[in-house]
Amino acid sequence: MRCCVVRCTARNVSDSGSVWDGIVGVRGVNRYSPKWSSIYSLSGGAGDSKYTWQANVSLAYKFDTVSAAVGWQYLTWDFENDAPLQDMTINGPYVGAIFHF
């Protein structure tokens, strides 16, 4: 019989502030059929931070009044060198719903 010990370490970091950036982007949809489509977007900007940008792509299936989507999103934010948080990158898959009115 094997036994494993798992240790968890918690760290608390606290700071506050605000960052103002101007961001522009593009968004598009490719329709493959009345039910299937892909949605993509790309945006970027700068201001108080050095730069920020994000990319998003998804595949969607349309039901009557809602579409189900699965996709991938990538976001990076590069702050100034004297900021408490130097840079941040978040990426990964997602599942979502799009409501049609």
N, C-alpha and C positions, 0 to 999 in steps of 0.2 A: 504494500500500500504506500502510495506516495502522498506527501503533503506539501502544499505550497503556501507560502506566506506572501501576501500582497500588501505593500505599503502604499498608502496614498498621502501625498503631501499637498496641502492647500496653501496658496499664496494669495494675499490680497494686495492689490495695487490700486491706488486711488489718486486721481488728479482730475481737474476739470479745465475746460477751455472751449473755445469755438474756432472753427476753421471755415472761412468763406472762400469758395472756389467758383469760378465760372465754368460751366460744363455745357458742351454741345454734343449732339449725337445724331445718328441715323437709325432708322428702324425699317424693316421690310418684311414682307410676307410673300412666300412662294406657295401658290395653290396647285396641288397635284390632281385633285378631284374635288367634287363638292364637299367631301368629308375630310380629306387629308390635306394638311398644310405644314409648312415649316415657318418659324418666326425667328428673326435674328435682329440683334441690335448691337451697336458699337458706340460708345461715348467716351469723351475725354475732356480734360480741362486742367486748369491751374489757377493759382491765386495765392492764398496764404500757404498752401502746400506747394511743393515742387511740381508735382503733377498727380493726376488720378485718371484712371481709365477702367472701363469694364467692357466685357464682351459677353453676349448671351445668345444661345441658339437652342431651339426646341422643336419638337415634332408634336403636332396637335391633331386630335381626331374630334370632329364636330358632331355632337348630338343635336337635339332640337334647339335648346336655348343655352346650352353650355358646351364648352370644349374642354377636353382633358388634354393636358400637355405634360411631356417629360422633356427635360433638357439639362443643359450644363451652363453654369455662370462662373465667370472669372472677374474678380475685382481686385485692383491693386491701388494703394494710396501711399505715396512717398511724401513724408512730412519734412520739414526743415530739420537741420542737424541738432538744433537746440530744443526741439520738442520732446516731451516725455515719451511719446511713442514715435520711433524713428520711421517705421514703415509698417504697412499692414497688407496682407494678401489673403483673400478668401476665395476659394473655388470649390466646386463640387456639383453633384447632380441635384435636381429638384423635381418635384411633381407639383403641378398646379392646375387651377381651373380658370377658365375665361368665360365670363357671363355675357351673353349677347342680349341687348335690349332692342 
